[in-house]
Amino acid sequence: ELAALLEAVLMKAGLSEDHARAVGRVMVEGERDDCRSHGIYRLPWVIKSLAVGKVSPDAVPLLHENETVIVRADAGKGYSCLALEMALPVMERKARQFGLAALVINNCFHFSALWPEVEAFARRGLAAIAMNPSYISVAPAGGSKPLLGTNPFAFAWPRPGAHPYVFDFATSVVARGEIELHRLDEKPIPLGWAVDDHGKPTTDPGEALRGAMLTFGGHKGSAISTMVEILSGAMIGDLMSHEATAYDNGAGAVPLHGELLLVMSPELFSAEPLENRHSRAEDLFARITDQGARLPSERRFAAREESLKNGIPLLTAKLAELRELAGQG
Amino acid sequence: ELAALLEAVLMKAGLSEDHARAVGRVMVEGERDDCRSHGIYRLPWVIKSLAVGKVSPDAVPLLHENETVIVRADAGKGYSCLALEMALPVMERKARQFGLAALVINNCFHFSALWPEVEAFARRGLAAIAMNPSYISVAPAGGSKPLLGTNPFAFAWPRPGAHPYVFDFATSVVARGEIELHRLDEKPIPLGWAVDDHGKPTTDPGEALRGAMLTFGGHKGSAISTMVEILSGAMIGDLMSHEATAYDNGAGAVPLHGELLLVMSPELFSAEPLENRHSRAEDLFARITDQGARLPSERRFAAREESLKNGIPLLTAKLAELRELAGQG
């Protein structure tokens, strides 16, 4: 029901039916998993980006496939979600044939989390790594000015009969959305998340948003974030975070850049029977949880089970607002 | 001269000429770059592992190549260095043909850093990611018992006319070798590096080595470390850190496990001319250093320049010791 409503809202905002369905779906997945910062919280931004004329509302993604294991999808300045959906079956075929394949999405507006994407591959029995630049908001280790994006890095491993092992995190200490939520809630942020625009540590979310966030894990997180800029920016011939920021030029739209996914077919990485290797991976996960540690995404999967059983909790006011946006008010 | 001396020492210890040359070379590279913890500091351990009969001193690595982009090298329980050397030209060919290829090294004893390996690909104009498990010494985030290895993760990007962009770090807060050096120097370690065997934070390097180290960046580093166990352990049909530790069974030898390298040919990832993409990567590096931040490996490359100009500084006593070990005393 929420998916249909979001699709209606997005079509009303100008998106083609295919795009509206693909974009609506990832927002529903966010709400279903209680990932507020990647759910319908993003809707006003997605609509605004259409309104300012940045995003192509009906671009048809073009897939380029050749004899290499690199599949390129030109999103034609549309949202990324549809390009990924269209590339999924091609990537599955490539990965199963060659063991390993790369998906390059170019020229896309990107607002979504990466876990729905790597999870989609894991549900097909494939392992996947995904990364992309964003807007500048993070200083490199030892620096004081925003240059890197929050640059997410995600991974999924298929687990037979269980939710996949999935992580998806910003290479900043936290996602920029977390700081935005603190600002909306008028709550201070912990020290160590960010510096103000003079390079001084701050607990004020507004100052942090005007200054620079810090990378997780000091110079190591900074190195990974730089790798994300290089591989999913310069290498794939698409915009790095500082270039995406310059392209937006203050319009406040969703960022235009590319994305890189590496997809592996575990079957072909060893002559040992795949089920043995899965059993050994399961044994590792058991050893992690047996000592009281949690697997990443556990909270998200628990929220999903709850949503699938009892529906997605949504404020009545929010629902009414969506119905009005869809012209059903 | 040091390379020849190390080769003589290693052959005296029982290694075949090919293995002695390959192992000696990575130790010289460590000394040249002032990476003490991966230089001849490792020599006694490498010799001991031969003495206890764990390592095959003359295994000939077997390369398996097929129509996929996965190249498997069975090191036959020899040291990993020779297998990697032999696989380099095959991997270069695969990557240039398909854009992306994976090298799986199985069944190898592994003591070396990963930066010499990813750098070797970058010197050929290729980008590379490398990872491997090790021995258990790190607790997963939220846990208190060693289960993960220090699990290094490395990356190199080729820079025309300059040293490559390279990082290579342990997914623990520090490398285990750093804690060992603190113990040798009888210096306390900073709080936050490790817990003792009751799960309590400690500054005593000895207690830390008996307890568990912590991952860098909390749950994010822990997630990456677990990915390293899965991809370069279970997925490639080789030992994860806890299995490598069980295999050693207290013998104190170098760990037996596998390694995974992903090698990319940037040329094929975009239709945009490669030199443009390199220029934009260079522009990013300039923006990093212009704000006073450093690129990873800068210290190491500075030491290298110094060594190539003035030779590798080595204590006379150390040199005499090596000559004695080589039977030239």
Interface residues (C-beta under 8 A of the other chain):
Chain A: E67 T68 V69 I70 R72 Q97 F98 G99 L100 A101 A102 V104 N106 A127 A139 P140 A141 G142 G143 S144 K145 L147 F155 W157 Y165 F167 F169 F216 G217 G218 H219 K220 G221 S222 A223 T226 M227 E229 I230 L231 G233 A234 M235 I236 G237 D238 M240 H242 E243 L262 M264 P266 L268 F269 S270 A271 E272 N276 R277 H278 R280 A281 L284 R287 I288 Q291 G292 A293 R294 P296
Chain B: E67 T68 V69 I70 R72 Q97 F98 G99 L100 A101 A102 V104 N106 A127 A139 P140 A141 G142 G143 S144 K145 L147 F155 W157 Y165 F167 F169 F216 G217 G218 H219 K220 G221 S222 A223 T226 M227 E229 I230 L231 G233 A234 M235 I236 G237 D238 M240 H242 E243 L262 M264 P266 L268 F269 S270 A271 E272 N276 R277 H278 R280 A281 L284 R287 I288 Q291 G292 A293 R294 P296
